[in-house]
Amino acid sequence: MSFSYDSARLSDELNQIRLYLGDTDEDDPLLQDEEIALMQDEHSSFKKRIAACCRLICAILARDVDFRLSLLSEKASVTYDRYKDMAERFEAMGSVSYPWAGSILKSYKESNEEDISLVKPRFKIGQMDNPPGGMGDE
């Protein structure tokens, strides 16, 4: 297992991922290069790779417990929560949702309008048009 980080080579994806994770201290690494490489192979987008790495770090941190000794305390759950929030945030940024337009093709729209088994819409184009009345013509 190996660890590498070079701030002079931030064009490399491995270094970018480590920077986003805050995993830049070679004396106290959170993930090894091989673990990050696995996430790079398994996920297609950069943000999802970071989210997956955050989940790996959460799995590692889940073993640690909060402890208190007199006035000294250490809360491992705070670090866990931070990486969990990061995972959720990067997962959301990596997910793209597209709106669906029901009638993309004219033929599809026409076939839906002709299908009597479908519920007809309550609204239609022109329903609120106010045609001129004949009040003064009588």
C-alpha positions in Angstrom: 0.0 0.0 0.0 1.3 3.4 -0.8 0.5 7.1 -0.3 1.4 9.9 -2.6 0.4 13.6 -2.7 2.1 16.3 -4.6 0.6 19.8 -4.5 2.7 20.8 -7.5 0.8 18.3 -9.6 -2.8 19.1 -9.0 -3.7 18.3 -12.6 -3.5 14.6 -11.6 -6.9 13.3 -10.4 -5.4 11.4 -7.5 -3.9 14.6 -6.1 -7.2 16.5 -6.7 -9.2 13.8 -4.8 -6.8 13.9 -1.9 -7.0 17.7 -1.8 -10.9 17.6 -1.7 -10.7 15.0 1.0 -8.2 16.9 3.1 -6.0 13.7 2.9 -2.7 15.4 2.2 -0.6 14.4 5.3 1.6 11.5 4.4 2.3 10.8 8.1 -1.4 10.3 8.8 -3.1 9.1 5.6 -6.8 8.4 5.5 -6.8 6.4 2.3 -4.1 4.6 0.3 -3.5 5.2 -3.4 -4.8 1.8 -4.2 -8.1 2.4 -2.4 -8.6 5.7 -4.3 -7.7 3.9 -7.6 -10.5 1.4 -6.9 -13.0 4.2 -6.5 -11.7 5.7 -9.7 -12.4 2.4 -11.5 -15.8 1.9 -10.0 -17.3 5.4 -10.5 -17.7 7.4 -13.7 -17.8 11.0 -12.4 -15.2 12.9 -10.4 -17.7 14.0 -7.7 -19.0 10.5 -7.3 -15.5 9.3 -6.8 -15.0 11.8 -4.0 -18.3 10.8 -2.5 -17.2 7.1 -2.6 -13.9 8.0 -0.9 -15.8 9.9 1.8 -17.9 6.8 2.4 -14.7 4.7 2.7 -13.3 7.1 5.2 -16.7 6.9 7.1 -16.3 3.1 7.3 -12.8 3.5 8.8 -13.9 6.2 11.2 -17.0 4.2 12.3 -14.7 2.0 14.4 -13.5 4.9 16.5 -15.4 5.9 19.6 -15.8 9.2 21.5 -13.9 9.2 24.7 -13.4 11.6 27.6 -10.7 11.6 30.2 -11.2 14.2 32.9 -11.1 17.5 31.0 -9.7 16.0 27.8 -12.1 14.6 25.2 -12.0 13.5 21.7 -15.1 13.1 19.5 -14.5 10.8 16.6 -18.2 11.1 15.7 -17.7 14.7 14.7 -15.1 13.7 12.1 -17.4 10.9 11.0 -20.3 13.3 10.6 -18.2 15.7 8.5 -17.2 13.0 6.1 -20.7 11.7 5.9 -22.0 15.2 5.1 -19.3 15.6 2.4 -20.3 12.2 0.9 -23.9 13.3 0.7 -23.0 16.7 -0.8 -20.6 15.3 -3.4 -23.1 12.6 -4.3 -25.7 15.3 -4.9 -23.3 17.3 -7.0 -22.4 14.2 -9.0 -26.1 13.3 -9.7 -27.8 15.0 -12.6 -31.5 14.9 -13.1 -33.3 15.9 -16.2 -36.9 16.9 -16.5 -39.1 14.7 -18.6 -41.3 16.2 -21.3 -44.3 14.1 -21.9 -44.8 14.9 -25.6 -41.4 14.9 -27.3 -42.7 13.6 -30.6 -45.8 15.0 -32.3 -46.9 11.4 -33.2 -46.6 10.4 -29.5 -48.7 13.4 -28.4 -51.3 12.7 -31.1 -51.5 9.0 -30.2 -52.1 10.0 -26.5 -54.8 12.4 -27.5 -56.6 9.7 -29.5 -56.3 7.0 -26.7 -59.6 7.0 -24.9 -58.3 4.9 -22.1 -56.1 7.7 -20.8 -57.4 10.3 -18.4 -57.9 13.6 -20.3 -56.1 16.6 -18.8 -58.2 19.2 -17.0 -56.4 22.0 -18.7 -55.9 22.7 -22.4 -54.5 25.5 -24.5 -57.0 28.2 -25.1 -59.3 27.2 -22.2 -59.0 30.7 -20.5 -59.3 32.7 -23.7 -62.0 35.3 -23.5 -63.7 35.6 -26.9 -65.3 38.9 -27.6 -69.0 38.9 -26.6 -71.9 40.1 -28.6 -73.4 42.3 -25.8 -73.6 45.5 -27.9 -74.6 43.9 -31.2 -78.2 43.0 -30.4 
